[in-house]
Amino acid sequence: MCKILSIETSISVCSVAIHDRGELVGLLELYQDNVHGSKLAPCIHSLLTQCGMSMRELAAIAVSQGPGSYTGLRIGVAAAKGMAFALDLPLIGVDSLDALGHSLVGQVQPGSFIVPMIDARRMEVYMKVLDHEGNTLIGVKPEVLGPNSFEKFVSSGRVYFLGNANEKTRGLLSAANAVFVDKVNSAATVGAIAFHKYQSGQTEDIAYFEPNYLKEFMVLKSKKNPLLS
């Protein structure tokens, strides 16, 4: 057996999963804003209880490493590092966009493209472009959406967009080849990727592992409080 606990907190969804040799055993998700700090630990405890497992049965801890929400990533990674250290288990980091895109691998036709996206506020998204097998064609980067975004791909084949930025992207793209799939980040696909990384020994140094925020977190100063200026 190879049981891996996975944590996904890169967006507002608080998601935890347990896989055994890459097969999903249990999944618990909360679709609520701003609950990662208060609900992540109870979710993990509840999932283990539902699966009839204890922490001591785990072989590794996996976590979505970003990009995504600064606060969500910080909470998820801190929890994963704490458990991995306390239980002396390997820590596995999984790219948030790879995990999101993985949910369509094997489900789209050859020659098509998969574009997982995470909302980065205003008209910006974090994105990457994958082929139908999940191989990276364009690496993770921030993208400001416009009418000509992804023109190269939608003019070449069917493009499947997924993630929590679909709503604002759909309003800009009218290409017939643009398909919007109702899927968001989930620990279910984090764990699927984590098993392959575990098999190949791709683990993280717990002491130095940090989330991939992709761009520097900015603290907005108050214009009303002189003590914060």
C-alpha positions as CSV (number, residue, x, y, z in Angstrom):
1,M,0.0,0.0,0.0
2,C,1.0,3.6,-0.6
3,K,-1.4,6.0,1.0
4,I,-0.9,9.7,0.3
5,L,-2.8,12.6,1.9
6,S,-3.2,15.5,-0.5
7,I,-4.1,19.1,0.3
8,E,-5.4,21.7,-2.2
9,T,-5.9,25.3,-1.0
10,S,-4.8,27.4,-4.0
11,I,-8.3,28.8,-4.6
12,S,-11.3,29.3,-2.3
13,V,-12.1,25.6,-2.3
14,C,-10.7,23.7,0.7
15,S,-10.0,20.2,-0.6
16,V,-8.3,17.2,0.9
17,A,-8.0,13.7,-0.5
18,I,-6.5,10.3,0.2
19,H,-5.1,8.1,-2.6
20,D,-3.8,4.5,-2.4
21,R,-1.3,3.8,-5.1
22,G,-2.7,6.6,-7.2
23,E,-6.4,5.5,-6.8
24,L,-8.7,7.9,-5.0
25,V,-9.9,6.5,-1.7
26,G,-11.6,9.5,-0.2
27,L,-12.3,13.2,-1.0
28,L,-13.6,16.0,1.2
29,E,-14.2,19.5,-0.2
30,L,-15.6,22.8,1.2
31,Y,-16.8,25.4,-1.3
32,Q,-16.7,28.3,1.0
33,D,-14.6,31.5,1.1
34,N,-12.0,32.2,3.7
35,V,-12.2,28.8,5.6
36,H,-8.8,27.3,5.0
37,G,-7.4,28.5,8.3
38,S,-10.3,27.2,10.4
39,K,-11.5,24.2,8.4
40,L,-8.4,22.5,6.9
41,A,-7.4,20.6,10.0
42,P,-10.9,19.4,10.8
43,C,-11.4,18.4,7.2
44,I,-8.2,16.2,7.3
45,H,-9.4,14.6,10.6
46,S,-12.9,14.0,9.2
47,L,-11.5,12.4,6.0
48,L,-9.2,10.1,7.8
49,T,-12.0,9.0,10.1
50,Q,-14.4,8.4,7.1
51,C,-11.7,6.3,5.5
52,G,-11.0,4.4,8.7
53,M,-7.4,5.5,8.7
54,S,-4.8,7.0,11.0
55,M,-2.0,9.4,10.2
56,R,0.5,6.6,10.9
57,E,-0.7,4.7,7.8
58,L,0.3,7.5,5.4
59,A,3.3,7.1,3.2
60,A,3.6,10.8,2.2
61,I,2.0,14.2,2.3
62,A,1.3,16.1,-0.9
63,V,0.3,19.7,-1.4
64,S,-0.7,22.1,-4.2
65,Q,2.3,24.4,-4.3
66,G,0.9,27.2,-6.5
67,P,0.3,29.5,-8.2
68,G,-2.9,30.7,-6.6
69,S,-4.2,32.6,-3.6
70,Y,-1.4,33.8,-1.3
71,T,-3.3,33.1,1.9
72,G,-4.6,29.8,0.8
73,L,-1.2,28.5,-0.4
74,R,0.5,29.7,2.8
75,I,-2.0,27.8,5.0
76,G,-2.0,24.7,2.9
77,V,1.8,24.5,2.6
78,A,2.3,25.2,6.3
79,A,-0.1,22.4,7.3
80,A,1.6,20.0,4.9
81,K,5.1,20.8,6.1
82,G,4.0,20.5,9.7
83,M,2.5,17.1,9.2
84,A,5.4,15.8,7.1
85,F,7.9,16.9,9.7
86,A,5.9,15.6,12.7
87,L,5.3,12.2,11.1
88,D,8.7,12.0,9.4
89,L,7.1,11.6,6.0
90,P,8.2,12.7,2.5
91,L,6.6,16.0,1.3
92,I,5.5,16.2,-2.4
93,G,4.8,19.5,-4.1
94,V,2.4,19.6,-7.1
95,D,2.0,22.5,-9.5
96,S,-1.6,23.8,-9.1
97,L,-2.1,24.2,-12.8
98,D,-0.7,20.8,-13.7
99,A,-3.1,19.2,-11.2
100,L,-6.1,21.2,-12.6
101,G,-5.2,20.3,-16.2
102,H,-4.7,16.6,-15.2
103,S,-8.5,16.3,-14.8
104,L,-8.9,16.4,-18.6
105,V,-5.9,14.3,-19.6
106,G,-7.3,11.2,-21.4
107,Q,-10.6,12.9,-22.0
108,V,-9.8,15.2,-24.9
109,Q,-9.0,14.3,-28.5
110,P,-5.4,14.3,-29.9
111,G,-4.4,17.7,-31.4
112,S,-6.4,19.6,-28.9
113,F,-5.1,21.8,-26.1
114,I,-5.8,22.1,-22.3
115,V,-5.5,25.5,-20.7
116,P,-5.9,25.4,-16.9
117,M,-6.3,28.9,-15.3
118,I,-6.6,30.4,-11.9
119,D,-8.1,33.8,-11.3
120,A,-5.5,36.4,-10.4
121,R,-8.0,39.2,-10.0
122,R,-9.0,42.0,-12.4
123,M,-8.3,40.7,-16.0
124,E,-5.3,38.7,-15.0
125,V,-5.0,34.9,-14.7
126,Y,-2.3,32.4,-13.9
127,M,-2.2,29.9,-16.8
128,K,-0.3,27.3,-18.7
129,V,-1.0,25.4,-21.9
130,L,-0.8,21.6,-22.1
131,D,-1.3,19.2,-25.0
132,H,-3.9,16.5,-24.9
133,E,-1.6,14.2,-22.9
134,G,-0.8,16.8,-20.3
135,N,2.7,17.8,-21.6
136,T,3.6,21.5,-21.1
137,L,3.6,23.6,-24.2
138,I,3.7,27.0,-22.4
139,G,4.9,27.1,-18.8
140,V,3.1,28.7,-15.9
141,K,2.8,32.5,-16.2
142,P,0.5,35.4,-15.4
143,E,-1.6,36.5,-18.4
144,V,-3.7,39.6,-18.9
145,L,-6.7,38.5,-20.8
146,G,-7.7,40.3,-24.0
147,P,-9.7,39.5,-27.2
148,N,-6.6,38.0,-28.9
149,S,-5.6,35.8,-25.9
150,F,-4.9,32.2,-27.0
151,E,-5.5,33.1,-30.6
152,K,-2.6,30.9,-31.7
153,F,-4.2,27.8,-30.1
154,V,-7.9,28.4,-30.9
155,S,-7.0,28.8,-34.6
156,S,-5.1,25.5,-34.5
157,G,-7.5,23.2,-32.7
158,R,-10.0,22.7,-30.0
159,V,-9.0,24.4,-26.7
160,Y,-10.4,23.3,-23.4
161,F,-10.3,26.0,-20.7
162,L,-10.9,25.1,-17.1
163,G,-10.6,26.7,-13.7
164,N,-12.1,29.5,-11.7
165,A,-11.3,32.1,-14.3
166,N,-13.6,30.6,-16.9
167,E,-16.4,33.1,-16.4
168,K,-14.4,36.2,-17.2
169,T,-12.5,34.4,-20.0
170,R,-15.7,33.2,-21.7
171,G,-16.8,36.8,-22.1
172,L,-13.7,37.7,-24.2
173,L,-13.4,34.6,-26.4
174,S,-15.9,33.9,-29.1
175,A,-13.9,31.4,-31.1
176,A,-15.8,28.2,-32.0
177,N,-12.8,26.1,-30.9
178,A,-13.0,27.5,-27.3
179,V,-14.6,25.0,-24.9
180,F,-15.2,25.9,-21.3
181,V,-15.2,23.0,-18.8
182,D,-16.8,23.3,-15.4
183,K,-13.8,22.0,-13.3
184,V,-11.8,23.7,-10.6
185,N,-8.8,22.8,-8.5
186,S,-9.2,19.6,-6.4
187,A,-7.0,17.5,-4.2
188,A,-8.2,14.5,-6.2
189,T,-5.8,15.3,-9.1
190,V,-3.1,16.6,-6.8
191,G,-2.9,13.1,-5.3
192,A,-2.9,11.4,-8.7
193,I,0.1,13.3,-9.7
194,A,1.7,13.0,-6.3
195,F,1.8,9.2,-6.5
196,H,3.9,9.3,-9.7
197,K,6.3,11.8,-8.1
198,Y,6.5,9.6,-5.0
199,Q,7.5,6.6,-7.2
200,S,10.2,8.5,-8.9
201,G,11.6,10.1,-5.7
202,Q,10.5,13.7,-6.5
203,T,10.1,14.9,-3.0
204,E,10.8,18.3,-1.4
205,D,13.2,19.5,1.3
206,I,10.7,20.4,4.1
207,A,13.0,23.1,5.6
208,Y,13.2,25.0,2.3
209,F,10.0,24.3,0.5
210,E,7.9,27.4,-0.2
211,P,4.7,28.0,-2.2
212,N,5.1,29.3,-5.8
213,Y,3.2,32.6,-5.4
214,L,4.3,33.5,-9.0
215,K,4.3,37.2,-8.3
216,E,5.2,39.2,-5.2
217,F,2.5,39.6,-2.6
218,M,1.6,43.2,-2.2
219,V,0.3,44.7,1.0
220,L,-2.0,47.7,0.2
221,K,-1.4,50.6,2.6
222,S,-4.3,52.3,4.2
223,K,-5.0,55.9,3.0
224,K,-7.1,56.6,6.1
225,N,-4.9,55.4,8.9
226,P,-1.7,57.5,9.2
227,L,0.0,54.8,11.2
228,L,-0.1,52.5,8.2
229,S,1.3,55.0,5.6
